[in-house]
Amino acid sequence: MWWKEKFTAKVYRDPNWFRVWYGSDKVSSGFEYKNNTEVVLTQSRSFNFDSQTKFSLNPEVDFSGYKVPAKVGGSIEKTSKKSWGITNISTRTIEKTAPKGYYSYNVCMNLYKIKIEKYSGKTKKGTIQFFVPRSEAFRAVVYNKKNASYSGVTLY
């Protein structure tokens, strides 16, 4: 009877992830190119950011069949809502000594990438991968050396 079957799991946690919310005036000031001169990135409007959970970060993941605790891997179960108004701290200056590339001022969040492998005895019965919040949302400058794409950006 499958509902009486006992499962074990291997859980992997990778802390080297972050998400950038972009493509909207609500969360992005847009990329600006820095060409060996100072660039000032400015937040042009006030905005609100909703709280995030493992479900909102992974709408495509089916958690049924996996009893994943809300705070898996030491994560934050539900982040706080955030609001940012335009103030004197709504700008970031890229120094003249910074590397050439594309910079943007965005809302970011540090994440854990979690992978769970489910076993019955020594037989693997399934695997899921998903992201969970590791920090509250924050504003940060992200950098891409090659182009104005969010693929492969790093926190500056």
KOLMILO-68778 format. One line per field, with one value per residue: residue number from 1; residue in one letter; x negated, y negated, z negated of N, C-alpha, C in turn. Coordinates in nm, 4 decimals. Example, Ala and Ser with C-alpha at 12.3 -4.5 7.8 and 13.67 -1.06 7.14 Angstrom:
BEGIN
num	c(1, 2);
residu	c(A, S);
npx	c(-1.3190, -1.2850);
npy	c(0.5690, 0.2250);
npz	c(-0.7800, -0.7080);
capx	c(-1.2300, -1.3670);
capy	c(0.4500, 0.1060);
capz	c(-0.7800, -0.7140);
cpx	c(-1.3200, -1.2900);
cpy	c(0.3300, -0.0030);
cpz	c(-0.7800, -0.7870);
This chain:
BEGIN
num	c(1, 2, 3, 4, 5, 6, 7, 8, 9, 10, 11, 12, 13, 14, 15, 16, 17, 18, 19, 20, 21, 22, 23, 24, 25, 26, 27, 28, 29, 30, 31, 32, 33, 34, 35, 36, 37, 38, 39, 40, 41, 42, 43, 44, 45, 46, 47, 48, 49, 50, 51, 52, 53, 54, 55, 56, 57, 58, 59, 60, 61, 62, 63, 64, 65, 66, 67, 68, 69, 70, 71, 72, 73, 74, 75, 76, 77, 78, 79, 80, 81, 82, 83, 84, 85, 86, 87, 88, 89, 90, 91, 92, 93, 94, 95, 96, 97, 98, 99, 100, 101, 102, 103, 104, 105, 106, 107, 108, 109, 110, 111, 112, 113, 114, 115, 116, 117, 118, 119, 120, 121, 122, 123, 124, 125, 126, 127, 128, 129, 130, 131, 132, 133, 134, 135, 136, 137, 138, 139, 140, 141, 142, 143, 144, 145, 146, 147, 148, 149, 150, 151, 152, 153, 154, 155, 156);
residu	c(M, W, W, K, E, K, F, T, A, K, V, Y, R, D, P, N, W, F, R, V, W, Y, G, S, D, K, V, S, S, G, F, E, Y, K, N, N, T, E, V, V, L, T, Q, S, R, S, F, N, F, D, S, Q, T, K, F, S, L, N, P, E, V, D, F, S, G, Y, K, V, P, A, K, V, G, G, S, I, E, K, T, S, K, K, S, W, G, I, T, N, I, S, T, R, T, I, E, K, T, A, P, K, G, Y, Y, S, Y, N, V, C, M, N, L, Y, K, I, K, I, E, K, Y, S, G, K, T, K, K, G, T, I, Q, F, F, V, P, R, S, E, A, F, R, A, V, V, Y, N, K, K, N, A, S, Y, S, G, V, T, L, Y);
npx	c(-0.0846, -0.0796, -0.0376, -0.1286, -0.3901, -0.7239, -0.9399, -1.2665, -1.4907, -1.7286, -1.8715, -1.9784, -2.1475, -2.2104, -2.3661, -2.4343, -2.2800, -2.0743, -1.7914, -1.6763, -1.4453, -1.2988, -1.2339, -1.0142, -0.8742, -0.8168, -1.0077, -1.2609, -1.5250, -1.6319, -1.8900, -2.2043, -2.4731, -2.8094, -3.0843, -3.3710, -3.3312, -3.1761, -2.8639, -2.5352, -2.2862, -1.9423, -1.6488, -1.3405, -1.0754, -0.8337, -0.7717, -0.6035, -0.6655, -0.5689, -0.5338, -0.7313, -0.7347, -0.8219, -0.6378, -0.5481, -0.7857, -0.8308, -0.6201, -0.5796, -0.6488, -0.5533, -0.4694, -0.3362, -0.3356, -0.5791, -0.6860, -0.7669, -0.9173, -0.8134, -1.0212, -1.2481, -1.5848, -1.6768, -1.5663, -1.3742, -1.0417, -0.8302, -0.8730, -0.8847, -0.6554, -0.7665, -0.8313, -0.9430, -1.0221, -1.1004, -1.3958, -1.6779, -1.8502, -1.7996, -1.9610, -2.2474, -2.5925, -2.8193, -3.1517, -3.4351, -3.6459, -3.5367, -3.4689, -3.4193, -3.0948, -2.7523, -2.5126, -2.2568, -1.9953, -1.8178, -1.5515, -1.6417, -1.6891, -1.8365, -1.8799, -1.8229, -1.9002, -1.7279, -1.7432, -1.5703, -1.5870, -1.3907, -1.3556, -1.2714, -1.3720, -1.6549, -1.5818, -1.5321, -1.2642, -1.1845, -1.2565, -1.2813, -1.3441, -1.3915, -1.3556, -1.4118, -1.3486, -1.6350, -1.6960, -1.5541, -1.3890, -1.5878, -1.7345, -1.9684, -2.2702, -2.3188, -2.5384, -2.6542, -2.8991, -2.9082, -2.6664, -2.3403, -2.1733, -1.9886, -2.0697, -2.3135, -2.4012, -2.5794, -2.5922, -2.6806);
npy	c(0.1175, -0.2031, -0.4393, -0.3834, -0.3587, -0.4297, -0.7047, -0.8318, -1.1112, -1.3012, -1.6092, -1.8971, -2.2055, -2.5133, -2.8150, -3.0155, -3.1962, -3.4506, -3.6592, -3.8843, -4.1348, -4.2663, -4.4561, -4.6116, -4.9227, -4.9345, -4.7952, -4.8339, -5.0435, -5.0351, -4.9496, -5.1180, -5.2327, -5.2258, -5.4006, -5.4290, -5.6602, -5.8393, -5.7116, -5.7711, -5.5914, -5.6038, -5.5747, -5.6148, -5.6329, -5.5764, -5.2574, -4.9444, -4.6229, -4.2917, -4.0374, -3.7360, -3.3805, -3.0272, -2.9251, -3.1415, -3.2066, -2.9862, -2.9020, -2.7009, -2.4590, -2.1462, -2.0712, -1.8666, -1.5458, -1.5773, -1.6468, -1.9295, -2.1349, -2.4628, -2.6376, -2.5377, -2.4336, -2.6415, -2.8726, -3.1784, -3.1826, -3.3502, -3.6483, -3.9990, -4.2568, -4.5226, -4.8708, -5.1354, -5.4656, -5.7666, -5.9087, -6.0786, -5.8665, -5.7187, -5.6842, -5.5508, -5.5642, -5.4793, -5.4160, -5.5851, -5.4119, -5.1657, -4.8549, -4.8512, -4.8221, -4.7130, -4.8528, -4.8336, -4.9433, -4.7734, -4.5725, -4.3111, -3.9739, -3.7519, -3.4028, -3.0548, -2.7659, -2.4761, -2.1266, -1.8292, -1.4886, -1.2080, -0.8970, -0.5483, -0.3093, -0.2097, -0.3048, -0.5659, -0.7862, -1.0286, -1.3767, -1.7147, -2.0596, -2.3873, -2.7372, -2.9278, -3.2015, -3.3692, -3.6058, -3.9255, -4.1346, -4.3678, -4.6743, -4.6943, -4.7350, -4.5791, -4.4060, -4.3575, -4.2440, -4.2185, -4.2899, -4.4504, -4.2661, -4.0604, -3.8074, -3.6227, -3.8264, -3.9895, -4.0756, -4.4070);
npz	c(0.0000, 0.1041, -0.0441, -0.2936, -0.2683, -0.3588, -0.3262, -0.2560, -0.2390, -0.0510, -0.0965, 0.0641, 0.0410, 0.1834, 0.1422, 0.3193, 0.4822, 0.6285, 0.6935, 0.9391, 0.9774, 1.2564, 1.5610, 1.5297, 1.4444, 1.1786, 1.0368, 1.1444, 1.2534, 1.4957, 1.7327, 1.7542, 1.9452, 1.8555, 1.9372, 1.8680, 1.7208, 1.4492, 1.3486, 1.2526, 1.1062, 1.0804, 0.8860, 1.0210, 0.9444, 0.6782, 0.5234, 0.4435, 0.3054, 0.3071, 0.0477, 0.0395, 0.0917, 0.0829, 0.2576, 0.4176, 0.5427, 0.6968, 0.8912, 1.0765, 0.9647, 0.8346, 0.5230, 0.4030, 0.2547, 0.1489, -0.1605, -0.2345, -0.4591, -0.5655, -0.6282, -0.4980, -0.4890, -0.6496, -0.5590, -0.4948, -0.5817, -0.4925, -0.3348, -0.4206, -0.3146, -0.1088, -0.0754, 0.1217, 0.1287, 0.3086, 0.2195, 0.0736, 0.0737, 0.2941, 0.5113, 0.6812, 0.7241, 0.9739, 0.9593, 1.1104, 1.1369, 1.1662, 1.3424, 1.7027, 1.8386, 1.8074, 1.5967, 1.3473, 1.1307, 0.9067, 0.7550, 0.5467, 0.4214, 0.1957, 0.2327, 0.1488, 0.3312, 0.3439, 0.3501, 0.3505, 0.3134, 0.3269, 0.1668, 0.1598, -0.0296, 0.1393, 0.3786, 0.5979, 0.5940, 0.6879, 0.7691, 0.6744, 0.7451, 0.6228, 0.5322, 0.2351, 0.0087, -0.1198, -0.2249, -0.3092, -0.0646, 0.1208, 0.2418, 0.5039, 0.6962, 1.0022, 1.2276, 1.5582, 1.7618, 2.0409, 2.1877, 2.2034, 2.0562, 1.8331, 1.7914, 1.6421, 1.4706, 1.2002, 0.8515, 0.7800);
capx	c(0.0000, -0.1704, -0.0239, -0.1998, -0.5320, -0.8078, -1.0388, -1.3765, -1.5242, -1.8558, -1.8427, -2.0962, -2.1201, -2.3130, -2.3354, -2.4960, -2.1795, -1.9916, -1.6963, -1.6613, -1.3157, -1.3292, -1.1386, -0.8970, -0.9077, -0.7979, -1.1223, -1.3862, -1.5537, -1.6829, -2.0350, -2.2753, -2.6072, -2.9170, -3.1949, -3.4853, -3.2942, -3.0801, -2.7241, -2.4467, -2.1626, -1.8407, -1.5137, -1.2606, -0.9402, -0.8111, -0.7051, -0.5789, -0.7076, -0.4944, -0.6099, -0.7634, -0.7447, -0.8690, -0.5332, -0.5477, -0.9103, -0.8341, -0.4817, -0.5774, -0.6895, -0.4479, -0.5228, -0.2589, -0.4183, -0.7014, -0.6532, -0.8746, -0.8867, -0.8077, -1.1518, -1.3462, -1.7226, -1.7033, -1.5176, -1.2684, -0.9134, -0.7569, -0.9409, -0.7991, -0.6295, -0.8588, -0.7960, -1.0539, -0.9913, -1.2162, -1.4609, -1.8166, -1.9266, -1.7445, -2.0564, -2.3748, -2.6943, -2.9202, -3.2783, -3.5140, -3.7381, -3.4621, -3.4885, -3.3223, -2.9857, -2.6147, -2.4715, -2.1170, -1.9578, -1.6989, -1.5155, -1.7035, -1.6682, -1.9247, -1.8019, -1.8809, -1.8472, -1.7099, -1.7141, -1.5306, -1.5738, -1.3054, -1.3920, -1.2070, -1.4873, -1.7625, -1.5228, -1.4921, -1.1238, -1.1574, -1.3435, -1.2331, -1.4363, -1.3172, -1.4237, -1.3463, -1.4137, -1.7441, -1.7019, -1.4460, -1.4180, -1.6697, -1.7742, -2.1117, -2.3196, -2.3668, -2.6376, -2.6795, -3.0171, -2.8978, -2.5532, -2.2282, -2.0868, -1.9919, -2.1278, -2.4524, -2.4410, -2.6309, -2.5705, -2.7966);
capy	c(0.0000, -0.3159, -0.5462, -0.3438, -0.3509, -0.5299, -0.7623, -0.9110, -1.2160, -1.3718, -1.7507, -1.9755, -2.3490, -2.5968, -2.9539, -3.1099, -3.2402, -3.5673, -3.6910, -4.0257, -4.1665, -4.3661, -4.4621, -4.6878, -5.0470, -4.9167, -4.7320, -4.8507, -5.1736, -5.0106, -4.9488, -5.2319, -5.1921, -5.3028, -5.3987, -5.4929, -5.7836, -5.8136, -5.6972, -5.7709, -5.5179, -5.6675, -5.5205, -5.7253, -5.6347, -5.4949, -5.1320, -4.8449, -4.4889, -4.1941, -3.9359, -3.6194, -3.2500, -2.9255, -2.9056, -3.2532, -3.2032, -2.8643, -2.8642, -2.5840, -2.3389, -2.0715, -2.0266, -1.7537, -1.4264, -1.6141, -1.7229, -2.0277, -2.2332, -2.6011, -2.7018, -2.4383, -2.4800, -2.7643, -2.9858, -3.2627, -3.1274, -3.4533, -3.7763, -4.1147, -4.3499, -4.6364, -4.9912, -5.2281, -5.5961, -5.8361, -5.9895, -6.1086, -5.7421, -5.6471, -5.6833, -5.4821, -5.6122, -5.3832, -5.4882, -5.5915, -5.2989, -5.0399, -4.7977, -4.8862, -4.7267, -4.7586, -4.8563, -4.8631, -4.9549, -4.6891, -4.4977, -4.1787, -3.8919, -3.6365, -3.2792, -2.9210, -2.6699, -2.3514, -2.0065, -1.7182, -1.3584, -1.1235, -0.7562, -0.4387, -0.2193, -0.2635, -0.3427, -0.7069, -0.7996, -1.1591, -1.4891, -1.8497, -2.1701, -2.5120, -2.8454, -2.9812, -3.3267, -3.3663, -3.7406, -4.0149, -4.2062, -4.4871, -4.7381, -4.6779, -4.7519, -4.4576, -4.4357, -4.2615, -4.2912, -4.2088, -4.3541, -4.4910, -4.1494, -4.0159, -3.6739, -3.6244, -3.9442, -3.9705, -4.1905, -4.4957);
capz	c(0.0000, 0.1221, -0.1435, -0.4138, -0.2349, -0.4238, -0.2363, -0.3086, -0.1422, -0.0536, -0.0720, 0.1016, 0.0290, 0.2462, 0.1054, 0.4129, 0.5788, 0.5986, 0.7998, 0.9716, 1.0383, 1.3592, 1.6715, 1.4892, 1.3753, 1.0352, 0.9710, 1.2155, 1.3118, 1.6295, 1.7474, 1.8086, 1.9823, 1.7953, 2.0327, 1.8020, 1.6521, 1.3415, 1.3856, 1.1369, 1.1295, 0.9976, 0.8797, 1.0742, 0.8877, 0.5588, 0.5547, 0.3396, 0.3435, 0.2278, -0.0239, 0.1210, 0.0263, 0.1774, 0.3583, 0.5131, 0.6186, 0.7784, 0.9234, 1.1645, 0.8909, 0.7652, 0.3951, 0.3505, 0.2474, 0.0772, -0.2809, -0.2441, -0.5633, -0.5176, -0.6461, -0.4551, -0.4732, -0.7233, -0.4797, -0.5499, -0.5373, -0.4177, -0.3508, -0.4458, -0.2049, -0.1121, -0.0009, 0.1382, 0.1830, 0.3651, 0.1162, 0.1082, 0.0865, 0.4089, 0.6228, 0.6600, 0.8165, 1.0171, 0.9550, 1.2337, 1.1402, 1.1844, 1.4764, 1.8065, 1.8504, 1.7938, 1.4572, 1.3232, 0.9897, 0.9035, 0.6356, 0.5474, 0.3026, 0.1855, 0.2315, 0.1464, 0.4269, 0.2710, 0.4297, 0.2641, 0.3783, 0.2427, 0.1811, 0.0892, -0.0368, 0.2214, 0.5072, 0.6065, 0.6344, 0.7468, 0.7354, 0.7031, 0.7205, 0.6088, 0.4617, 0.1158, -0.0334, -0.2171, -0.2809, -0.2680, 0.0601, 0.1039, 0.3672, 0.5269, 0.8320, 1.0665, 1.3301, 1.6642, 1.8341, 2.1861, 2.2538, 2.1185, 2.0337, 1.6941, 1.7883, 1.6004, 1.3934, 1.0662, 0.7651, 0.7847);
cpx	c(-0.0889, -0.1567, -0.0894, -0.3499, -0.6089, -0.9149, -1.1505, -1.4120, -1.6675, -1.8240, -1.9738, -2.0586, -2.2386, -2.2798, -2.3805, -2.3999, -2.1163, -1.9002, -1.6893, -1.5231, -1.3388, -1.2182, -1.0133, -0.9437, -0.8949, -0.9249, -1.2561, -1.4021, -1.6087, -1.8338, -2.0860, -2.4169, -2.7095, -3.0387, -3.3116, -3.4548, -3.1964, -2.9392, -2.6439, -2.3184, -2.0587, -1.7101, -1.4192, -1.1196, -0.9338, -0.7473, -0.6949, -0.6164, -0.6403, -0.5867, -0.6274, -0.7733, -0.8011, -0.7657, -0.5336, -0.6749, -0.9163, -0.6949, -0.4715, -0.6084, -0.5695, -0.5075, -0.4461, -0.3451, -0.5517, -0.6615, -0.7669, -0.8384, -0.8948, -0.9434, -1.2638, -1.4844, -1.7561, -1.6561, -1.4157, -1.1359, -0.8372, -0.8269, -0.8387, -0.7699, -0.7250, -0.8018, -0.9179, -1.0022, -1.1174, -1.2703, -1.6033, -1.9036, -1.8759, -1.8342, -2.1800, -2.4718, -2.7934, -3.0516, -3.3496, -3.6054, -3.6684, -3.4837, -3.3819, -3.2143, -2.8521, -2.5715, -2.3237, -2.0902, -1.8225, -1.6661, -1.5710, -1.6657, -1.7670, -1.8402, -1.8886, -1.8191, -1.8459, -1.6793, -1.6838, -1.5140, -1.5003, -1.3364, -1.2960, -1.3109, -1.6018, -1.7125, -1.4794, -1.3515, -1.0907, -1.2542, -1.2681, -1.3447, -1.3536, -1.4022, -1.3409, -1.4194, -1.5204, -1.7601, -1.5726, -1.4858, -1.4994, -1.6976, -1.9248, -2.1437, -2.3648, -2.4480, -2.6457, -2.7921, -2.9911, -2.7855, -2.4427, -2.1279, -2.0969, -2.0446, -2.2753, -2.4966, -2.4987, -2.5946, -2.6973, -2.8296);
cpy	c(-0.1235, -0.4233, -0.5100, -0.3337, -0.4632, -0.5747, -0.8274, -1.0134, -1.2614, -1.5153, -1.8240, -2.1231, -2.4270, -2.7429, -3.0572, -3.1596, -3.3707, -3.5907, -3.8409, -4.0431, -4.2829, -4.3677, -4.5406, -4.8158, -5.0327, -4.8687, -4.7570, -4.9926, -5.1587, -5.0145, -5.0825, -5.1855, -5.2840, -5.2899, -5.4800, -5.6318, -5.7482, -5.8072, -5.6978, -5.6998, -5.5688, -5.5902, -5.6343, -5.7329, -5.5511, -5.3632, -5.0415, -4.7075, -4.3889, -4.0976, -3.8133, -3.4948, -3.1505, -2.9028, -3.0182, -3.2559, -3.0866, -2.8202, -2.7373, -2.4529, -2.2785, -2.0134, -1.9075, -1.6274, -1.4516, -1.6971, -1.8190, -2.1277, -2.3755, -2.6688, -2.6055, -2.5021, -2.6062, -2.8893, -3.0693, -3.2108, -3.2258, -3.5857, -3.8870, -4.1887, -4.4670, -4.7511, -5.0811, -5.3565, -5.6577, -5.9304, -6.0197, -5.9832, -5.6575, -5.6529, -5.6038, -5.5317, -5.5008, -5.4602, -5.4864, -5.4707, -5.1646, -4.9855, -4.8451, -4.7798, -4.7937, -4.7458, -4.8906, -4.8621, -4.8866, -4.6377, -4.3563, -4.1038, -3.7762, -3.5113, -3.1586, -2.8442, -2.5359, -2.2396, -1.8949, -1.5935, -1.2666, -0.9767, -0.6658, -0.3276, -0.2830, -0.3103, -0.4888, -0.7152, -0.9350, -1.2643, -1.6187, -1.9490, -2.2977, -2.6122, -2.8891, -3.1079, -3.3030, -3.5032, -3.8130, -4.0798, -4.3314, -4.5464, -4.7244, -4.7074, -4.6154, -4.4957, -4.3218, -4.3177, -4.3061, -4.2905, -4.3875, -4.3787, -4.1098, -3.8738, -3.6862, -3.7469, -3.9019, -4.0924, -4.2747, -4.5432);
cpz	c(0.0000, 0.0147, -0.2771, -0.3906, -0.3042, -0.3262, -0.3162, -0.2017, -0.1622, -0.0149, -0.0464, 0.0960, 0.0851, 0.2173, 0.2078, 0.5202, 0.5323, 0.7174, 0.8152, 1.0335, 1.1331, 1.4633, 1.6397, 1.4203, 1.2235, 0.9666, 1.0383, 1.2648, 1.4524, 1.6342, 1.7976, 1.8376, 1.9179, 1.8856, 1.9770, 1.7470, 1.5420, 1.3978, 1.2565, 1.1762, 1.0307, 1.0020, 0.9163, 1.0166, 0.7610, 0.6011, 0.4326, 0.3934, 0.2510, 0.1549, 0.0665, 0.0331, 0.1269, 0.2880, 0.4620, 0.5972, 0.7167, 0.8186, 1.0089, 1.0920, 0.8189, 0.6367, 0.3375, 0.3570, 0.1790, -0.0431, -0.3082, -0.3532, -0.5091, -0.5248, -0.6086, -0.4404, -0.5484, -0.6520, -0.5566, -0.4936, -0.4491, -0.4416, -0.3744, -0.3165, -0.2202, -0.0307, 0.0043, 0.2000, 0.2412, 0.2587, 0.1611, 0.1147, 0.2034, 0.5310, 0.5821, 0.7659, 0.8463, 1.0300, 1.0901, 1.2480, 1.1614, 1.3255, 1.5748, 1.8113, 1.8315, 1.6479, 1.4469, 1.1734, 0.9749, 0.7646, 0.6500, 0.4197, 0.3068, 0.1656, 0.1984, 0.2625, 0.3551, 0.3711, 0.3317, 0.3505, 0.2810, 0.2730, 0.1034, 0.0863, 0.0402, 0.3578, 0.5043, 0.6639, 0.6949, 0.6976, 0.7635, 0.6713, 0.7154, 0.5322, 0.3422, 0.0723, -0.1398, -0.2830, -0.2457, -0.1350, 0.0288, 0.2405, 0.3824, 0.6728, 0.8821, 1.1892, 1.4306, 1.7503, 1.9833, 2.2498, 2.1539, 2.1048, 1.8866, 1.6803, 1.7499, 1.5228, 1.2584, 0.9827, 0.7664, 0.6462);
